[in-house]
Amino acid sequence: MFVNSNGYNLGVREDEVVVNDVDLPPWAKKPEDFVRINRMALESEFVSCQLHQWIDLIFGYKQRGPEAVRALNVFHYLTYEGSVNLESISDPVLREIPEAYFIRDPHTFLLTKDFIEATEAQIQNFGQTPSQLLIEPHPPRSSAMHLCFLPQSPLMFKDQMQQDVIMVLKFPSNSPVTHVAANTLPHLTIPAVVTVTCSRLFAVNRWHNTVGLRGAPGYSLDQAHHLPIEMDPLIANNSGVNKRQITDLVDQSIQINAHCFVVTADNRYILICGFWDKSFRVYSTETGKLTQIVFGHWDVVTCLARSESYIGGDCYIVSGSRDATLLLWYWSGRHHIIGDNPNSSDYPAPRAVLTGHDHEVVCVSVCAELGLVISGAKEGPCLVHTITGDLLRALEGPENCLFPRLISVSSEGHCIIYYERGRFSNFSINGKLLAQMEINDSTRAILLSSDGQNLVTGGDNGVVEVWQACDFKQLYIYPGCDAGIRAMDLSHDQRTLITGMASGSIVAFNIDFNRWHYEHQNRY
């Protein structure tokens, strides 16, 4: 809205300056900065704690009467609700004149056409004051400072009281953990961290929802012996590995990585791709048995992605293939299948076919809230499609950014793409390159915090790093691990980061994005 991107002729000012893009204040280098900083201000703790005063002025007891006068909150009387009563005037000419004029002094003016038009213009151009909803002061909102020890509080400004690393869980298998899915919501039948290794051995590791932060008020000593993740007993006891091992043959040319797997939001099913017959398959995590085979591509399926889930567990699944296309599918949380109809689960039809790539698709991300699918091929630009299959645009990376490997999209409309050799780019969904950086690591996993403000990366160096997503400013470096990072995910409350390691273990890190929040750093 601040950029004349279509190059319209908007005229010339009196000082002969051509009207083009909106002139921004000095503190905003670009329109995106202007929007981001304004949002930071409007959503800040300071503003949130003053909201009740705004409500008092606009909708409340300071809208009218002596309190309005005291608050310098008085407007032209025609703008107030009820000041113009059209129903009480029967003459069609007089109906256009506010009743208030007659009440004040009907002898001081003539009812001219110009006057009627001026009154209409006053009402139409200056609008009306909203209805007065409250006649008593509105209570203030609670400060996030007061909520800082509630377990689900979105803002928690407090010192880092615990260590960076919570726990390390080593699986008996030494196979690298190539996929981690932390579906840890308390209402789930089994809140768990599901892990899948390179040898396609999966584990459903139960998650313990410890209240608050370890060591914080509200944390019960009875819970102190509980670590947040408990190893899957079938793996720990080596008693039911047959229920956890996917034995179906994958295509030998497929390199098993995090993109080969998707875990449903209820932890009950795993979707796996890379099979020689050009299918992807659905397995029950309870029994390890195959429940559905899905065909649709003309070559081997190379990557899968899942959107956020709707109520009931429904979501979109996107599959990318060596045939250079992507297919959008619908996962039914009710029937636990791809497709809406359990009677035709053998031959589900995709919702959309996404085309435009020239090479094998290697990474994809889907956002149901935005209705977008963003995908990357082995070579070439990333493409943005709608979930109905329309190609919107290509995201052309900077020079040397030709081989996309990882994609993460926020619901705010920012797309982080990792290219080979440590190169990152941040695009808006309109295709504008907002930031770029190059790091000294072969990154294997990236994710964005739920608000889209922070980026977490990990790779072969075994180091987790936290960045500010908008400009790639480095915020924190965690202690290095003794093995490379292959995958990672965040718990539902954004307090625990779980990484899958090349050594066959998972590491749980304490993470609190609020410690890097501008308000926490500048005010508390």
C-alpha positions as CSV (number, residue, x, y, z in Angstrom):
1,M,0.0,0.0,0.0
2,F,3.0,2.3,0.3
3,V,4.6,1.5,-3.0
4,N,3.5,2.5,-6.5
5,S,4.6,-0.9,-7.9
6,N,2.5,-0.6,-11.0
7,G,4.0,2.8,-12.0
8,Y,0.8,4.7,-12.1
9,N,0.9,8.3,-13.1
10,L,-0.1,10.0,-9.8
11,G,0.6,13.5,-10.9
12,V,3.1,16.2,-9.9
13,R,3.0,18.3,-6.7
14,E,3.1,22.1,-6.7
15,D,6.8,22.0,-6.0
16,E,7.2,19.9,-9.2
17,V,8.1,16.7,-7.4
18,V,6.6,13.6,-9.0
19,V,4.1,11.8,-6.8
20,N,5.2,8.2,-6.5
21,D,5.9,5.9,-3.5
22,V,4.8,7.1,-0.1
23,D,7.5,9.1,1.7
24,L,8.5,7.3,4.9
25,P,9.8,8.7,8.1
26,P,13.6,8.6,8.7
27,W,13.3,5.6,11.1
28,A,11.9,3.3,8.4
29,K,14.4,2.4,5.6
30,K,11.7,0.6,3.6
31,P,7.9,0.0,3.7
32,E,8.3,-3.4,5.4
33,D,10.2,-1.7,8.2
34,F,7.5,0.9,8.6
35,V,4.8,-1.8,9.0
36,R,6.9,-4.0,11.2
37,I,7.9,-1.2,13.6
38,N,4.4,0.1,13.8
39,R,3.1,-3.3,14.6
40,M,5.8,-3.7,17.3
41,A,4.6,-0.5,18.8
42,L,0.9,-1.2,18.6
43,E,1.3,-4.7,20.0
44,S,3.7,-3.6,22.7
45,E,3.2,-4.1,26.4
46,F,3.0,-0.3,26.9
47,V,0.2,0.1,24.4
48,S,-1.7,-3.0,25.5
49,C,-1.8,-1.7,29.1
50,Q,-3.3,1.6,27.9
51,L,-6.0,0.1,25.6
52,H,-8.8,0.7,28.2
53,Q,-8.2,4.4,27.9
54,W,-8.7,4.3,24.2
55,I,-11.9,2.3,24.7
56,D,-13.1,4.9,27.2
57,L,-12.6,7.7,24.6
58,I,-14.1,6.0,21.6
59,F,-16.9,3.7,23.0
60,G,-17.0,4.6,26.7
61,Y,-17.8,7.1,29.3
62,K,-15.5,9.8,27.9
63,Q,-17.3,9.9,24.6
64,R,-20.0,12.4,25.7
65,G,-20.8,14.8,28.4
66,P,-18.6,16.6,30.9
67,E,-16.0,13.7,30.8
68,A,-15.6,14.2,27.1
69,V,-15.1,17.9,27.5
70,R,-12.5,17.3,30.2
71,A,-10.7,14.8,27.9
72,L,-10.8,17.3,24.9
73,N,-12.8,14.6,23.1
74,V,-15.5,16.8,21.6
75,F,-16.5,16.8,17.9
76,H,-19.0,18.5,15.6
77,Y,-22.5,17.8,16.9
78,L,-23.6,16.4,13.5
79,T,-21.2,13.5,14.0
80,Y,-22.9,12.1,17.1
81,E,-25.4,9.3,16.9
82,G,-29.0,10.6,17.1
83,S,-28.2,14.2,16.2
84,V,-29.9,13.8,12.8
85,N,-33.4,12.4,13.1
86,L,-34.6,12.0,9.5
87,E,-37.8,10.1,10.5
88,S,-39.3,13.1,12.3
89,I,-39.2,15.4,9.2
90,S,-42.0,14.8,6.7
91,D,-41.1,17.4,4.1
92,P,-38.7,15.7,1.6
93,V,-36.6,19.0,1.4
94,L,-36.5,19.4,5.2
95,R,-35.6,15.7,5.7
96,E,-32.1,16.6,4.5
97,I,-31.6,19.2,7.2
98,P,-30.5,18.0,10.7
99,E,-33.1,18.4,13.3
100,A,-30.5,20.1,15.5
101,Y,-30.6,23.2,13.4
102,F,-34.3,23.7,14.0
103,I,-33.9,23.2,17.8
104,R,-31.1,25.7,18.1
105,D,-32.5,28.8,16.2
106,P,-34.7,28.2,13.1
107,H,-34.8,31.9,12.3
108,T,-31.1,32.6,11.7
109,F,-30.7,31.1,8.3
110,L,-32.5,30.4,5.0
111,L,-33.1,26.9,3.8
112,T,-31.1,27.2,0.6
113,K,-30.0,24.4,-1.6
114,D,-26.3,25.2,-0.9
115,F,-27.0,24.8,2.8
116,I,-28.6,21.5,2.4
117,E,-25.8,20.2,0.3
118,A,-23.2,21.5,2.8
119,T,-25.0,19.7,5.6
120,E,-25.0,16.5,3.6
121,A,-21.4,16.8,2.8
122,Q,-20.6,17.4,6.5
123,I,-22.3,14.1,7.4
124,Q,-20.9,12.1,4.5
125,N,-17.3,13.3,4.7
126,F,-16.7,13.4,8.4
127,G,-18.6,10.3,9.4
128,Q,-20.2,9.5,12.7
129,T,-18.9,8.9,16.2
130,P,-19.5,5.2,17.2
131,S,-22.4,4.2,19.5
132,Q,-21.6,4.7,23.1
133,L,-21.4,1.2,24.6
134,L,-20.1,1.9,28.1
135,I,-20.9,4.5,30.8
136,E,-18.3,3.4,33.3
137,P,-14.5,3.2,33.0
138,H,-13.3,0.1,31.2
139,P,-10.9,-2.0,33.3
140,P,-7.2,-2.2,32.2
141,R,-5.8,-5.3,30.7
142,S,-3.6,-7.4,32.9
143,S,0.1,-6.9,32.2
144,A,2.1,-9.7,30.8
145,M,4.5,-9.1,33.7
146,H,1.7,-10.3,36.0
147,L,1.2,-13.4,33.9
148,C,4.8,-14.4,33.6
149,F,4.6,-17.7,35.4
150,L,1.4,-19.0,33.9
151,P,2.4,-22.0,31.7
152,Q,0.5,-20.9,28.6
153,S,1.3,-17.2,28.8
154,P,2.4,-16.0,25.3
155,L,4.6,-13.3,26.8
156,M,6.9,-14.2,29.6
157,F,9.6,-11.7,30.4
158,K,11.8,-13.4,32.9
159,D,15.5,-14.2,33.4
160,Q,16.8,-17.4,31.9
161,M,16.8,-19.5,35.1
162,Q,17.6,-22.8,33.5
163,Q,20.4,-24.4,31.5
164,D,20.3,-24.3,27.7
165,V,20.2,-28.1,27.4
166,I,17.4,-29.9,29.2
167,M,18.2,-33.5,28.2
168,V,19.8,-35.8,25.7
169,L,18.0,-39.0,24.7
170,K,20.1,-41.6,23.0
171,F,18.3,-44.3,21.0
172,P,19.8,-47.8,20.8
173,S,20.0,-47.5,17.1
174,N,22.9,-45.3,15.9
175,S,21.0,-44.4,12.8
176,P,20.7,-40.6,12.3
177,V,17.4,-39.0,13.5
178,T,16.2,-37.4,10.2
179,H,12.8,-36.3,11.2
180,V,11.3,-34.8,14.5
181,A,7.6,-33.9,15.0
182,A,6.7,-32.4,18.4
183,N,2.9,-32.6,18.6
184,T,2.7,-32.0,22.4
185,L,-0.7,-30.3,23.0
186,P,-2.1,-31.6,26.3
187,H,-5.5,-32.5,24.9
188,L,-4.0,-35.2,22.6
189,T,-4.5,-38.8,23.4
190,I,-0.7,-39.2,23.3
191,P,1.3,-35.9,23.4
192,A,4.6,-37.0,22.0
193,V,7.7,-36.3,20.1
194,V,7.7,-38.6,17.1
195,T,11.2,-39.3,15.7
196,V,12.2,-41.2,12.5
197,T,15.7,-42.4,11.7
198,C,17.5,-42.8,8.5
199,S,16.8,-46.5,8.6
200,R,13.0,-45.7,8.9
201,L,12.7,-46.8,12.5
202,F,10.2,-44.5,14.2
203,A,9.6,-43.9,17.9
204,V,6.6,-42.3,19.7
205,N,8.3,-40.7,22.7
206,R,5.8,-39.5,25.2
207,W,5.8,-35.8,26.2
208,H,5.3,-34.8,29.8
209,N,3.6,-31.4,30.0
210,T,5.6,-30.0,33.0
211,V,3.9,-27.0,34.4
212,G,5.7,-23.7,33.8
213,L,9.4,-23.7,33.6
214,R,11.5,-26.0,35.7
215,G,12.5,-24.0,38.8
216,A,9.8,-21.4,38.4
217,P,6.9,-20.9,40.8
218,G,4.0,-23.2,39.9
219,Y,6.4,-26.0,39.2
220,S,5.7,-28.9,41.5
221,L,8.5,-30.9,43.1
222,D,6.6,-34.1,42.4
223,Q,7.3,-33.4,38.7
224,A,11.0,-32.7,39.3
225,H,12.0,-36.3,38.3
226,H,10.1,-36.0,35.1
227,L,12.1,-35.1,32.0
228,P,9.9,-33.7,29.3
229,I,10.5,-36.6,26.9
230,E,10.2,-40.3,27.7
231,M,11.7,-42.8,25.3
232,D,9.2,-45.0,23.4
233,P,9.2,-48.2,25.6
234,L,9.1,-50.4,22.5
235,I,12.4,-48.9,21.4
236,A,13.9,-48.7,24.8
237,N,13.2,-52.4,25.7
238,N,13.8,-53.6,22.2
239,S,10.6,-55.5,22.6
240,G,8.4,-54.2,19.8
241,V,10.8,-53.0,17.1
242,N,8.7,-54.8,14.5
243,K,5.9,-52.3,15.3
244,R,8.2,-49.4,14.7
245,Q,10.2,-50.4,11.6
246,I,9.0,-49.5,8.1
247,T,10.3,-52.3,6.0
248,D,8.7,-51.3,2.6
249,L,11.5,-50.7,0.1
250,V,12.3,-47.2,-0.9
251,D,13.9,-46.2,-4.2
252,Q,17.7,-46.7,-3.8
253,S,18.5,-43.3,-5.3
254,I,16.5,-41.5,-2.7
255,Q,18.4,-39.7,0.0
256,I,16.4,-40.1,3.2
257,N,16.0,-36.7,4.9
258,A,13.4,-34.7,6.9
259,H,11.3,-34.0,3.8
260,C,10.5,-37.7,3.3
261,F,8.2,-37.8,6.4
262,V,5.1,-36.1,7.7
263,V,3.5,-36.9,11.1
264,T,-0.2,-36.1,11.5
265,A,-1.2,-33.6,14.3
266,D,-2.5,-36.3,16.6
267,N,0.7,-38.4,16.3
268,R,-1.3,-41.4,15.1
269,Y,-0.1,-41.7,11.5
270,I,3.2,-41.2,9.6
271,L,3.2,-40.4,5.9
272,I,6.4,-41.6,4.0
273,C,7.6,-41.0,0.5
274,G,10.4,-42.2,-1.7
275,F,9.0,-45.6,-2.7
276,W,10.0,-47.2,-6.0
277,D,6.4,-47.4,-7.2
278,K,5.9,-43.6,-7.3
279,S,3.6,-43.7,-4.3
280,F,3.6,-42.3,-0.8
281,R,2.2,-44.3,2.1
282,V,0.4,-43.9,5.4
283,Y,1.4,-46.0,8.4
284,S,-0.2,-46.3,11.8
285,T,2.2,-45.3,14.6
286,E,0.4,-47.7,17.0
287,T,0.9,-50.8,15.0
288,G,3.4,-49.9,12.3
289,K,1.0,-51.3,9.7
290,L,0.4,-49.8,6.3
291,T,-3.0,-48.2,6.1
292,Q,-3.1,-46.4,2.7
293,I,-1.0,-46.2,-0.5
294,V,-1.5,-43.0,-2.5
295,F,-0.6,-42.8,-6.2
296,G,-0.7,-39.7,-8.4
297,H,2.8,-38.9,-9.6
298,W,4.6,-40.1,-12.7
299,D,7.9,-40.5,-10.9
300,V,9.3,-41.1,-7.4
301,V,7.8,-38.8,-4.7
302,T,10.8,-36.9,-3.2
303,C,9.2,-34.7,-0.5
304,L,6.1,-34.2,1.7
305,A,4.8,-31.3,3.8
306,R,1.8,-30.8,6.0
307,S,-0.2,-27.6,6.7
308,E,-1.3,-26.5,10.1
309,S,-4.3,-28.6,11.2
310,Y,-7.9,-27.5,11.4
311,I,-10.3,-28.5,14.2
312,G,-10.8,-32.2,13.9
313,G,-7.3,-32.8,12.5
314,D,-8.0,-32.0,8.9
315,C,-5.1,-30.5,7.0
316,Y,-3.4,-30.2,3.6
317,I,-0.7,-32.6,2.5
318,V,1.6,-31.6,-0.4
319,S,3.7,-34.2,-2.3
320,G,6.6,-33.2,-4.6
321,S,8.1,-35.5,-7.2
322,R,10.9,-36.1,-9.7
323,D,8.2,-35.5,-12.3
324,A,8.7,-31.8,-11.5
325,T,5.1,-31.4,-10.2
326,L,3.4,-31.2,-6.9
327,L,0.0,-32.6,-5.8
328,L,-2.1,-31.1,-3.1
329,W,-4.1,-33.6,-1.0
330,Y,-6.6,-33.4,1.8
331,W,-6.1,-35.4,5.0
332,S,-9.3,-36.3,6.8
333,G,-8.8,-36.2,10.5
334,R,-12.1,-38.0,11.0
335,H,-11.4,-41.0,8.7
336,H,-7.5,-40.9,9.0
337,I,-7.0,-41.1,5.3
338,I,-6.0,-39.0,2.3
339,G,-9.3,-38.0,0.8
340,D,-12.9,-37.3,2.1
341,N,-14.5,-40.6,1.3
342,P,-13.4,-43.8,3.1
343,N,-15.1,-45.9,0.4
344,S,-12.7,-44.6,-2.2
345,S,-9.5,-44.5,-0.1
346,D,-7.7,-46.7,-2.6
347,Y,-7.9,-44.1,-5.3
348,P,-8.0,-40.6,-3.7
349,A,-7.9,-37.7,-6.1
350,P,-5.6,-34.7,-5.4
351,R,-7.2,-31.3,-4.8
352,A,-4.8,-29.6,-7.2
353,V,-1.9,-30.2,-9.5
354,L,0.9,-27.6,-9.2
355,T,3.2,-27.2,-12.2
356,G,6.0,-24.8,-13.3
357,H,9.2,-26.5,-12.2
358,D,11.7,-27.8,-14.7
359,H,13.5,-30.2,-12.3
360,E,12.9,-32.6,-9.4
361,V,11.0,-31.0,-6.5
362,V,13.2,-31.2,-3.4
363,C,11.5,-29.0,-0.8
364,V,8.0,-27.6,-0.1
365,S,6.0,-25.8,2.5
366,V,2.3,-25.2,2.7
367,C,0.3,-22.6,4.7
368,A,-3.4,-23.2,4.9
369,E,-4.0,-19.8,6.6
370,L,-2.5,-18.0,3.6
371,G,-3.7,-20.5,1.1
372,L,-0.2,-20.9,-0.4
373,V,2.2,-23.6,-1.4
374,I,5.9,-22.6,-1.8
375,S,8.2,-25.1,-3.4
376,G,11.8,-25.5,-4.5
377,A,13.3,-27.7,-7.3
378,K,16.8,-29.1,-7.5
379,E,17.6,-26.1,-9.7
380,G,15.9,-22.8,-10.4
381,P,13.7,-20.4,-8.5
382,C,11.2,-21.3,-5.9
383,L,7.6,-21.0,-7.0
384,V,4.5,-19.7,-5.1
385,H,1.2,-21.4,-5.9
386,T,-2.3,-21.0,-4.4
387,I,-3.9,-24.1,-2.9
388,T,-6.2,-24.2,-5.9
389,G,-3.2,-24.7,-8.2
390,D,-2.6,-21.3,-9.7
391,L,1.0,-20.2,-10.1
392,L,1.4,-16.8,-8.6
393,R,5.1,-16.0,-9.0
394,A,8.7,-17.1,-8.9
395,L,11.0,-16.1,-6.0
396,E,14.2,-15.3,-7.8
397,G,17.1,-15.5,-5.4
398,P,20.2,-13.4,-5.4
399,E,23.2,-14.4,-7.5
400,N,24.5,-17.9,-6.5
401,C,21.2,-18.8,-4.9
402,L,20.2,-21.4,-7.5
403,F,19.7,-24.6,-5.5
404,P,17.0,-24.3,-2.8
405,R,17.0,-27.0,-0.2
406,L,14.8,-25.8,2.8
407,I,11.7,-23.6,3.0
408,S,9.9,-22.2,6.0
409,V,6.8,-19.9,5.7
410,S,5.2,-17.9,8.4
411,S,1.5,-17.0,8.5
412,E,2.6,-13.4,8.4
413,G,3.6,-14.0,4.8
414,H,7.4,-14.2,5.1
415,C,9.2,-17.0,3.3
416,I,12.7,-18.1,4.5
417,I,14.6,-20.2,1.9
418,Y,17.9,-21.9,2.5
419,Y,20.1,-22.6,-0.6
420,E,23.1,-24.8,-0.9
421,R,26.4,-23.6,0.6
422,G,25.0,-21.7,3.6
423,R,22.9,-19.0,1.7
424,F,19.6,-17.7,3.1
425,S,17.0,-15.4,1.7
426,N,13.9,-13.8,3.2
427,F,11.1,-13.1,0.7
428,S,7.7,-11.5,1.1
429,I,4.9,-13.5,-0.5
430,N,4.8,-10.7,-3.1
431,G,8.2,-11.8,-4.2
432,K,10.3,-9.0,-2.8
433,L,13.7,-10.0,-1.4
434,L,13.8,-8.5,2.1
435,A,17.1,-9.9,3.5
436,Q,19.9,-12.3,2.7
437,M,22.9,-13.8,4.5
438,E,25.6,-16.4,4.2
439,I,26.7,-18.7,7.0
440,N,29.6,-21.1,7.5
441,D,27.5,-24.3,8.0
442,S,25.7,-26.8,5.8
443,T,22.2,-26.2,7.3
444,R,20.0,-29.3,7.5
445,A,17.0,-27.9,9.4
446,I,15.3,-24.5,9.8
447,L,12.1,-23.4,11.5
448,L,10.3,-20.2,12.4
449,S,8.7,-19.3,15.7
450,S,4.9,-19.2,15.7
451,D,4.9,-15.4,15.4
452,G,7.3,-15.5,12.5
453,Q,9.7,-13.2,14.2
454,N,12.6,-15.7,14.9
455,L,14.4,-18.2,12.8
456,V,16.2,-21.2,14.2
457,T,18.8,-23.1,12.2
458,G,20.9,-26.2,12.7
459,G,23.3,-28.2,10.5
460,D,26.4,-30.3,10.2
461,N,28.3,-28.2,12.7
462,G,26.0,-29.3,15.4
463,V,25.2,-25.7,16.5
464,V,21.7,-24.3,17.0
465,E,21.5,-20.6,16.1
466,V,18.7,-18.2,16.6
467,W,18.2,-15.2,14.2
468,Q,15.9,-12.3,13.8
469,A,13.9,-13.3,10.7
470,C,13.3,-9.9,9.2
471,D,17.0,-9.0,8.8
472,F,18.9,-12.1,9.9
473,K,20.5,-10.5,12.9
474,Q,22.0,-13.2,15.0
475,L,20.4,-13.4,18.5
476,Y,21.9,-16.4,20.2
477,I,24.2,-19.4,19.7
478,Y,23.6,-22.5,21.7
479,P,26.5,-24.7,22.9
480,G,27.7,-27.0,20.2
481,C,26.6,-30.6,20.1
482,D,29.0,-33.5,19.4
483,A,27.1,-34.5,16.2
484,G,25.4,-32.8,13.2
485,I,21.8,-31.7,13.4
486,R,19.5,-33.4,10.9
487,A,16.0,-32.2,12.0
488,M,14.2,-30.1,14.6
489,D,10.8,-29.0,15.9
490,L,9.3,-26.8,18.7
491,S,6.9,-27.9,21.4
492,H,3.4,-26.4,21.3
493,D,4.2,-23.8,23.9
494,Q,7.4,-22.7,22.0
495,R,9.4,-23.4,25.1
496,T,11.3,-26.5,24.1
497,L,13.4,-27.1,20.9
498,I,14.0,-30.7,20.0
499,T,16.7,-31.6,17.6
500,G,17.4,-34.9,15.8
501,M,21.1,-35.7,15.7
502,A,23.3,-37.6,13.2
503,S,24.5,-39.7,16.2
504,G,21.1,-41.3,16.7
505,S,20.0,-39.1,19.6
506,I,17.7,-36.2,20.3
507,V,18.6,-33.1,22.3
508,A,16.0,-30.9,24.1
509,F,16.9,-27.3,24.5
510,N,15.3,-24.6,26.6
511,I,14.1,-21.8,24.4
512,D,12.3,-18.7,25.3
513,F,11.9,-16.3,22.3
514,N,10.8,-13.5,24.6
515,R,14.3,-13.1,26.0
516,W,15.2,-11.7,22.5
517,H,12.0,-9.7,22.3
518,Y,12.8,-6.0,21.8
519,E,10.6,-5.0,24.7
520,H,12.2,-7.4,27.1
521,Q,15.7,-6.3,26.1
522,N,14.9,-2.5,26.1
523,R,12.6,-2.2,29.1
524,Y,13.0,-5.1,31.5
